[in-house]
Amino acid sequence: MNRLMSDWGLDGISVQFYPIKNYECIGIAAEQNPTFYSNMGKRFWPALGYGYNAGILLIHLTKLRARGWDEIWMKTAFNLMREKRILPTGEQDVINAVLNRNKHWLYEIPCKWNIQLSAFSMRERCPVVWEFLLNRDDDNNNNNYRRKKKHYVTILYYNIQMLN
């Protein structure tokens, strides 16, 4: 694996392997934003609990192909569009619906691989250390943030919603 990372020019990237069972074929991190579940309920959110966020996926293609993924995906997407008329999170709705019907396919990736910083994400849904010290210079009205502890975040993305 180190050779592969080096060949791709990704020196310094650490690789972690997780024990995936034979029947698991989709690795995905839990959704940290309860808005979809609480606002839409089961009517528009065909997922297990809060559902899963498709920001990062581990997919075992051989297993999925052997299980007829193409047909399952298309049938699920078609049925969701027919029943709901809207897919608020696009392909994520389809993935959640497939996993809801095939719970044994699911491998839950640790949340640190997909930290979500959208407006309604709950840090309690992913208890990763986020410690900053705020030094406020009241004379200059500046807020300066200084890192206090090493973060345990692996990959993160930030959603910005433009408000009119």
VENBEL-V30173 format. One record per run of one state. SS is the DSSP state (H for helix, E for strand, L for the rest). FROM is the first residue (numbers start at 1). LEN is the number of residues. If there is no record, write none. Layout:
# VENBEL-V30173
((SS,FROM,LEN) (SS,FROM,LEN))
This chain:
# VENBEL-V30173
((L,1,1) (H,2,6) (L,8,18) (E,26,5) (L,31,2) (E,33,1) (L,34,1) (H,35,10) (L,45,7) (E,52,8) (L,60,1) (H,61,6) (L,67,2) (H,69,16) (L,85,6) (H,91,11) (L,102,1) (H,103,3) (E,106,4) (L,110,1) (H,111,3) (L,114,1) (E,115,2) (L,117,4) (E,121,1) (L,122,1) (H,123,3) (L,126,6) (E,132,6) (L,138,4) (E,142,6) (L,148,8) (E,156,2) (L,158,7))
